[in-house]
Amino acid sequence: MSLTINDLNFEETVSGAGKLVVVDFWATWCGPCQMIAPIVDELAQKYDGRAVVAKCNVDECSDMPMKYGIRNIPTLLFFKDGELVDRVVGAISKADLDKKINEHI
């Protein structure tokens, strides 16, 4: 299962993980977000211990989506050593997301 993060623990989670952090910005009303949610959760289990996969609900958090220019959801941000290294906007297949995570581990 993916980790839930918000404006209060976002920076600590991203900078303190010591490994790749993937953050899924989503909302309950977003169809494509709901479509990739099981994929995100499955890959969170697959990469447990090697990467942190987290979810940030844009309806409950406003600072981090604004800081990172989230204008469309789902958006997945990839952080390594606390630095943003990649992003994917829109729904993504399991194979493509798996490949993207492997590129950054």
LOVEX-593060 format. One record per residue (C-alpha): residue number from 0; chain; x, y, z. Coordinates in pm, 1 decimal, always signed. Layout:
REC | NUM | A | X | Y | Z
...
END
This chain:
REC | 0 | A | +0.0 | +0.0 | +0.0
REC | 1 | A | +121.4 | +347.2 | -77.9
REC | 2 | A | +200.3 | +605.4 | +189.1
REC | 3 | A | -37.8 | +900.5 | +231.1
REC | 4 | A | +136.3 | +1235.9 | +251.9
REC | 5 | A | +15.6 | +1595.5 | +289.7
REC | 6 | A | +147.4 | +1950.2 | +309.4
REC | 7 | A | +275.7 | +1890.2 | +664.1
REC | 8 | A | +487.8 | +1580.3 | +603.0
REC | 9 | A | +567.4 | +1615.2 | +232.2
REC | 10 | A | +913.1 | +1772.6 | +255.1
REC | 11 | A | +1022.3 | +1543.0 | +537.2
REC | 12 | A | +909.1 | +1235.9 | +344.0
REC | 13 | A | +1072.6 | +1341.2 | +17.2
REC | 14 | A | +1402.9 | +1462.5 | +158.7
REC | 15 | A | +1437.5 | +1211.8 | +441.6
REC | 16 | A | +1367.4 | +888.2 | +254.9
REC | 17 | A | +1720.7 | +822.0 | +134.9
REC | 18 | A | +1580.6 | +648.4 | -172.6
REC | 19 | A | +1358.8 | +718.9 | -471.3
REC | 20 | A | +1025.4 | +875.2 | -377.4
REC | 21 | A | +734.0 | +864.7 | -621.6
REC | 22 | A | +442.5 | +1093.4 | -535.4
REC | 23 | A | +104.5 | +1044.0 | -702.6
REC | 24 | A | -99.3 | +1366.7 | -697.6
REC | 25 | A | -463.9 | +1264.3 | -727.2
REC | 26 | A | -826.6 | +1337.2 | -627.1
REC | 27 | A | -1127.8 | +1118.4 | -553.4
REC | 28 | A | -1331.2 | +1275.4 | -836.0
REC | 29 | A | -1061.0 | +1211.7 | -1098.7
REC | 30 | A | -1140.8 | +914.0 | -1324.3
REC | 31 | A | -784.9 | +862.3 | -1454.2
REC | 32 | A | -656.9 | +886.2 | -1094.0
REC | 33 | A | -891.0 | +606.4 | -990.5
REC | 34 | A | -779.5 | +404.6 | -1292.3
REC | 35 | A | -409.7 | +409.5 | -1193.1
REC | 36 | A | -463.9 | +384.9 | -815.0
REC | 37 | A | -441.1 | +2.5 | -806.9
REC | 38 | A | -126.2 | +17.6 | -1021.7
REC | 39 | A | +34.8 | +268.5 | -784.9
REC | 40 | A | -54.0 | +53.2 | -482.1
REC | 41 | A | +75.0 | -264.2 | -648.1
REC | 42 | A | +406.6 | -102.4 | -739.8
REC | 43 | A | +434.5 | +40.5 | -387.5
REC | 44 | A | +435.6 | -319.5 | -260.2
REC | 45 | A | +673.1 | -438.2 | -532.2
REC | 46 | A | +931.2 | -168.8 | -455.1
REC | 47 | A | +887.1 | -168.3 | -77.3
REC | 48 | A | +1230.3 | -115.2 | +77.0
REC | 49 | A | +1380.1 | +14.8 | -249.4
REC | 50 | A | +1150.3 | +312.8 | -312.9
REC | 51 | A | +879.3 | +507.4 | -135.7
REC | 52 | A | +551.9 | +537.8 | -325.0
REC | 53 | A | +320.8 | +801.5 | -180.9
REC | 54 | A | -12.3 | +961.6 | -262.7
REC | 55 | A | -105.3 | +1326.5 | -214.3
REC | 56 | A | -473.5 | +1420.4 | -244.6
REC | 57 | A | -485.0 | +1763.7 | -411.9
REC | 58 | A | -820.5 | +1842.4 | -247.1
REC | 59 | A | -662.7 | +1804.0 | +97.7
REC | 60 | A | -327.4 | +1966.3 | +17.8
REC | 61 | A | -274.0 | +2295.0 | -158.3
REC | 62 | A | +83.7 | +2401.2 | -86.0
REC | 63 | A | +272.2 | +2112.9 | -247.4
REC | 64 | A | +63.8 | +2094.8 | -566.6
REC | 65 | A | +114.3 | +2469.6 | -605.6
REC | 66 | A | +487.9 | +2448.2 | -530.7
REC | 67 | A | +541.6 | +2179.9 | -795.1
REC | 68 | A | +308.5 | +2329.7 | -1056.4
REC | 69 | A | +51.6 | +2051.9 | -1054.7
REC | 70 | A | -212.7 | +2163.5 | -1301.8
REC | 71 | A | -344.3 | +1827.0 | -1420.6
REC | 72 | A | -399.5 | +1503.2 | -1234.7
REC | 73 | A | -290.7 | +1239.1 | -1205.7
REC | 74 | A | +65.2 | +1368.8 | -1194.0
REC | 75 | A | +347.0 | +1151.3 | -1064.1
REC | 76 | A | +663.2 | +1322.2 | -941.6
REC | 77 | A | +990.7 | +1134.9 | -895.2
REC | 78 | A | +1234.9 | +1259.2 | -629.9
REC | 79 | A | +1586.9 | +1133.0 | -572.7
REC | 80 | A | +1791.3 | +1266.5 | -279.5
REC | 81 | A | +1516.1 | +1523.7 | -224.4
REC | 82 | A | +1544.5 | +1662.7 | -578.2
REC | 83 | A | +1273.7 | +1641.9 | -844.2
REC | 84 | A | +1418.2 | +1425.8 | -1124.4
REC | 85 | A | +1115.5 | +1336.1 | -1338.6
REC | 86 | A | +741.2 | +1373.5 | -1380.7
REC | 87 | A | +457.9 | +1196.8 | -1559.7
REC | 88 | A | +130.0 | +1376.8 | -1627.6
REC | 89 | A | -179.5 | +1169.6 | -1699.3
REC | 90 | A | -262.9 | +802.8 | -1666.8
REC | 91 | A | +24.5 | +564.1 | -1727.6
REC | 92 | A | +30.0 | +189.3 | -1782.1
REC | 93 | A | +169.5 | -43.9 | -1519.5
REC | 94 | A | +454.2 | -147.1 | -1751.1
REC | 95 | A | +549.5 | +215.1 | -1823.7
REC | 96 | A | +538.4 | +317.6 | -1457.9
REC | 97 | A | +739.4 | +9.9 | -1359.0
REC | 98 | A | +999.3 | +98.5 | -1623.2
REC | 99 | A | +1010.1 | +462.1 | -1506.5
REC | 100 | A | +1067.2 | +360.6 | -1143.7
REC | 101 | A | +1345.2 | +122.9 | -1248.3
REC | 102 | A | +1515.6 | +402.6 | -1442.4
REC | 103 | A | +1553.1 | +604.0 | -1122.3
REC | 104 | A | +1630.6 | +338.8 | -860.0
END
